[in-house]
């Protein structure tokens, strides 16, 4: 279990680095997608550490937010995670055709904050 948690955190860090590079090169779609996936890996790391086994990512997010105080997350943190779910869904379905720099930057900042809090909780 600890190995998978560590792997998820490492993957989130890698994706944040990719998102930062994408933002610098004005590839806002790539920045946003990488940031969303970084958030999802942080969510999975937290859920795994809590020994929960949700069926899918949406269930993992719901469970995590139900236990937010225990983990040290706020309502705002949960809003950031849900926003990442919405953005990913819109990109995947083709509804969000062009990501702006502001959306990309905000999503990257959200990913950094969620990962920071996850690492703090996980003591990594």
C-alpha positions in Angstrom: 0.0 0.0 0.0 2.8 2.5 0.9 4.5 1.8 -2.4 1.3 2.7 -4.4 0.8 5.9 -2.3 4.4 6.9 -3.0 4.0 6.1 -6.7 0.9 8.3 -6.9 2.6 11.2 -5.2 5.6 10.9 -7.5 3.3 10.8 -10.5 1.5 13.9 -9.3 4.8 15.7 -8.9 5.8 14.7 -12.5 2.5 15.9 -13.9 2.9 19.3 -12.1 6.3 19.7 -13.6 4.9 18.9 -17.0 2.0 21.4 -16.4 4.5 24.1 -15.5 6.5 23.5 -18.7 3.2 23.5 -20.8 2.2 26.8 -19.2 5.5 28.4 -20.0 5.1 27.3 -23.7 1.5 28.6 -23.8 0.1 25.1 -24.2 -2.8 25.8 -21.9 -4.8 22.7 -22.7 -1.9 20.4 -21.8 -1.2 22.4 -18.6 -4.8 22.0 -17.5 -5.0 18.3 -18.3 -1.7 17.6 -16.5 -2.8 19.6 -13.5 -6.1 17.8 -13.3 -4.4 14.4 -13.4 -1.9 15.6 -10.7 -4.9 16.4 -8.5 -6.4 13.0 -9.2 -3.2 11.1 -8.3 -3.0 13.1 -5.0 -6.7 12.1 -4.4 -5.9 8.5 -5.0 -2.8 8.6 -2.8 -5.0 9.9 0.1 -7.8 7.4 -0.5 -5.4 4.5 -0.6 -3.7 5.7 2.6 -7.1 5.7 4.3 -7.6 2.1 3.1 -10.7 2.9 1.1 -11.4 1.3 -2.3 -13.9 3.4 -4.3 -15.2 2.2 -7.7 -14.1 5.2 -9.7 -12.5 8.6 -9.4 -15.8 10.4 -8.7 -16.5 8.2 -5.8 -12.9 8.7 -4.6 -13.4 12.5 -4.6 -16.7 12.2 -2.8 -15.2 10.0 -0.1 -12.2 12.2 0.3 -14.4 15.3 0.7 -16.5 13.5 3.3 -13.3 13.0 5.3 -11.8 16.4 4.5 -11.3 17.6 8.1 -9.5 14.4 9.0 -7.1 15.0 6.2 -6.7 18.7 6.7 -8.6 19.8 3.6 -11.1 22.7 3.5 -14.4 23.2 1.6 -12.4 25.3 -0.8 -9.9 22.4 -1.4 -12.8 20.2 -2.2 -14.2 22.8 -4.6 -10.8 22.8 -6.4 -10.9 19.0 -6.7 -14.5 19.1 -8.0 -13.5 21.9 -10.5 -10.7 19.6 -11.8 -13.3 16.9 -12.4 -15.5 19.3 -14.3 -12.7 20.6 -16.4 -11.5 17.1 -17.3 -15.0 16.1 -18.2 -15.5 19.2 -20.4 -12.1 18.6 -22.1 -12.8 14.9 -22.6 -16.2 15.5 -24.0 -15.2 18.3 -26.3 -17.2 21.0 -24.6 -14.2 23.0 -23.5 -12.4 23.6 -26.8 -9.9 26.2 -25.7 -8.4 26.6 -22.3 -7.5 30.1 -21.4 -4.2 31.0 -19.6 -6.2 32.0 -16.5 -7.9 28.6 -16.3 -4.6 26.8 -16.9 -2.8 28.8 -14.2 -5.6 28.5 -11.7 -5.8 24.7 -12.2 -2.0 24.4 -11.9 -2.1 26.4 -8.6 -4.9 24.2 -7.4 -2.9 21.1 -8.2 0.1 22.4 -6.3 -2.0 23.2 -3.2 -3.8 19.9 -3.2 -0.6 17.9 -3.6 1.1 20.0 -0.8 -1.7 19.2 1.6 -1.7 15.5 0.5 2.0 15.3 1.2 1.6 17.0 4.5 -1.1 14.5 5.6 0.9 11.6 4.2 4.1 12.9 5.8 6.0 12.6 2.5 
